[in-house]
Amino acid sequence: MFEWFQFSFMVQALVACVAMGLVLSYLGIHVVGRGIVFVDLALGQISSMGVAFAAYSGRDPVLWSMAFTVVGAVIFSGLRVTDSRLRLEALIGIFYAASSALTVLLIAKTPHGDADVQDVLFGSVLAISPADLRRMLVVFAVVAVLNIVLGKRFFALTYRSGSGSLSNRGAYLTNLVFYLLLAMAIVFAISAGGVIPVFAYLIIPPVAAAFLTRGTGMALVLTLVVSVLGSFLGLHLSYSADLPAGASIVAVLGALTLVAVGVAALKPAIARLRRGAGAALLLVALAVIPARAGAQQDVEHLTTELDQLKEIVSQATARIAALEAEVERLRAAQETPAPTALAAPVAVAPAASRGGLRLIDISLDGLFAGGASSAREPELRALEAGGHDPKNRGFTVQNVELALAGAVDPYLRGDAFLVFQIDDQGESAVELEEAYLTTLSLPAGLQVKAGTFFSSFGRLNSQHPHSWDFADQPIVSSRLMGPDGLRGPGAQLNWLLPTPFFAEASVAVQNSRGPIAQSFLSVPGEDFAGRELFERDVRSFDDLLSIGRFSSSFEPSDSFTIVTGASHVAGPNATGPDSRTKITGLDFYGKWRPLSNQRGWPFFAIQTEIMQRDFEAAEQQLGDGSRLAREHLTDWGAYAQATWGFRPRWVAGLRGDWVGGDGDASGDPVRDRRFRLSPNLTFYPSEFSKFRLQYNLDRPDHLDRTISSLFFQFEFLYGAHGGHKF
């Protein structure tokens, strides 16, 4: 279905389009918010005029495109309209029209006039070279970092009243910097994408998101989702229908906007259905996504089945050896003369000792980090909120894990994970992270897990720290799932659906108290959103956690695999006797790896999760006599990461985090708005060790300043350790 992933030029085009979409659509939020829609089109056309001038005069197109665009950005940042009869857009439109005419006149004098016009309008992203792609990604990374550092100031200018006069010199300079960053992004995007696709990336995703939500944070997430989805589907349409790539992407983005308009029109009906059937509709929607996929099974399922077969073969081999030994013993006994009355009795080994030696897999994994940060240690520990994050300026023992796993008998498998850590005071701590049994031979694709285990929610929650692609866990995971992840004693039923593609559904019931259930009953005496958490008894099934998940996997081509999932958990919280919490999440994972690879390299993988928590905060009376009214608090967040195995044993990664909460959350470090950008580089000497260097650029509202942190992580592993989930 997606055979085009086998062609390197198509993969390069996808990377270029996704990068353009993410950066330009983010900038487009400001463009749409300020009501200066023509600015990006005008800057794009001015940039093209620079390219045309360079082609006409035989000069460097990048240099002259940049020069023309910077001049245009400086002019636009200082344009003012004082006459009430005029609008700023009218002046910018004049610049657009004039630069378009000059571009056509210059191109008409070049050897390939008509073809050059087509390239200017829609670009040639399928022909982008690796060198041009790397240069564009570097520029986009710089633009993204500066937008994160100055993001708060940019949004303050965007969402002030209109786009009127700038009140002071500082605001003018901030506005100028924004226009210059916009200009730089447009220059390098147009060289590949063309004027029209660049304009579409800047305008269409923010407008589509505006139809779907009024919240700034969720609008940002939806904007990025629309841009990535439009890039992917547009390139697929271009390949399958043999259409121009740029025009296909613009057409798909327009179609997505129409879908957003339709969804917005249906919002009242959706809201009525959401209360009782939201989670069920979500699972059904994801169930039909891969309906045309082939009969490919998930790697995890095949690995589990292979382990089971190996265990059965091992047990059969041991039993055969024991029976052979027993036969030899009996033969020897028959050939030996009968003992006399004075002889000592023959010692017979107990039956249990003749069943063969049962082996288990034992491994030890050590994960450590050294860190430096511009934040003081108490601030750093609040920012690195995960229980296994690098929390110290200096060294941190993140996780030393002893794993024991093996078949109990032909029907059950047992797994246990003991974790050793050293806390901030230098004291050693031991915790039972997981210990559970899993059935091996239930019929109808059913499987039961029981014990204490990580909840099956999303992709990252059930993964152990040494299998993460980054040195710390995403902010949204720490905030909604808790420092140690959502886990606890309980039971889970998995069902491998009898579908032509891999599809699995699971339901689980687990305890809802303790620090491992942070968003629920948690720990009495602590507080959340200004409310104290009280002791709350388990009175019925509703006082436990109810967890549901649906996941599916399919392979569009022999070199590309996609895994999608939806999760939902509901349970009580401790702010009142009947208050409850619900968390819903969507996750996506895609990995490309060519058939001609060297021990798994090269590869490119993307992963993202979006989560939302609805917390019913009960009415409470404070010690000073005042009362906190009952509230419905909503927190949301997402992360998106990409990892690129560019050569054997080397992996480069980039992750972006965003979280936020409604209400008065600006001063609350566990609910405030926060952005984080994390590039890293990992080297694997072998399958049993790794070294990772990671930089975090953090912008939390409660600190009102940008924090820079640098971590060096190292790991060793020895023993027999089970394979990780794909």
C-alpha angles and dihedrals in degrees: 000000000000099000090149090081087076091068116081094210090057092050090049089050091050092051090048094048094046090050091048091046095051096046099038096043090051090052087044090064087067093042093053093039092054093046093237097124093147092057096078092044091049093046089048091052091046089051089052089049088057090052091048092049090051091050091048095048099034096245135134107291096204094051095047094042089053092047094050092046095048090052089050092048092051091050094047094047090058100040113123132182117203099162110091090212092064134065128210090234090061092059092046089049089057090055090050094050094046095047090047091053093047091048092054091047092051094045091050087066094053122093095249101039104162094037091050091053089054091050091050093051101041106009127214105263092161089063097050112133124227090246093053090046092053091048092050092048091051092052092046091050090054091048091049094049093049091048090053092048093047097027096111092054092046092052090047089058093042096052100039115107106302120308098293130140122330108242101211145013093260092056090048092052091047089051090049092051090051092052091047091051090047089050093051092050092048094049094057095037095053092053087067106019106035130226100289098049090046090052089048093051091050098048113022102058094049091047092048090049091049090060091053103045144009096207115103094218097048090043089057092051093047091046091057092044092052092049094051093044091048091051093050097044093041093056090045090053090047092053099040096045097032093239131147109279098224095049091045092054092049091049093050092047088052091050091051089053090054089051089051090051090051093049090049090053090052095046096106091054091044091052091055092051095043098075098062105020108026097111093042093051090049092055093046091049092054091044091067097044097090096037093130096045121119127251093279117146126213118267091231092056093048092048091051091049090048091051090050092051091047090051092049091049090048092051092046091050092050091048092049090052091049092050092048090052090049091050091051091049092051092048090051090050092053092052093048116089116250112269121251122243090261094053121107116254118262112255112230119199116237114263092242092062092056096061096090130253115296113213129201131199113252125184140164122209123189120196120184137166141194117207147186126188143173087229123085115250096259089051092045092052090052091049094045091052098162116107091233099037121118099265105170139075092234122022132346130192095218101179138342106187129192110197126193121182139160148120115293092196135322089293106043140042124200129209129180131176123192117191127204122196141166113226129217091275094052094255119140118237132190125198136179100235099177138353119165145140126232127200117237107190112037115138130240095036093294126145132178127208120190134173128054115325147143112283115252095244121137123325106289103042094074095044122098117236096252090062094054119112091221135048093247137029122259117273093242091056093052092045101046104023097037134244094292096034128255108300143126146132116318147096133273134197118205125193124195100209118228093241130133088247129047110277127160131183125192137184125190141179119206140164115277104208137085134046088298089067098047099159092049132042090334115162121334113239096035121102139228126196090349094309126114119236114232134200109270125187126225101247102160145353089284090067090066129074116266111201129185131179137176122191134174135185134195140162116232088189139000090268102041131065129185128195121187129183146174126201137186132183128181132181147131126293126208102237091093144357095266105021118125142193130214127189123189126186143180123199137187133188128181129176131186120196123161119234090240096063133145109232090323099319135151104038141145123207134179126193132179139170130190120195137179128190123202109197122188103211109199125223112269138181115227127218093257091059097256121124132226111217122229109273140185105221120195124197125180139175147156143195131202124193137179127196124193122195094201097171136003112298094001124102128177119199140186126189131181123198130193129175136164145160137211126241123034097336102132095103097037112097091203096051108024126114112270140174127196133179119195124185117179144172124213130193121196112198086185141334088282103055143033142182121207134186116196135177123200123200104192130187112183119175094219092062095039092211139081118262123206120199132176123198133187112198128189133182141186129191131186133171131040109317123179122245119268125243115270 
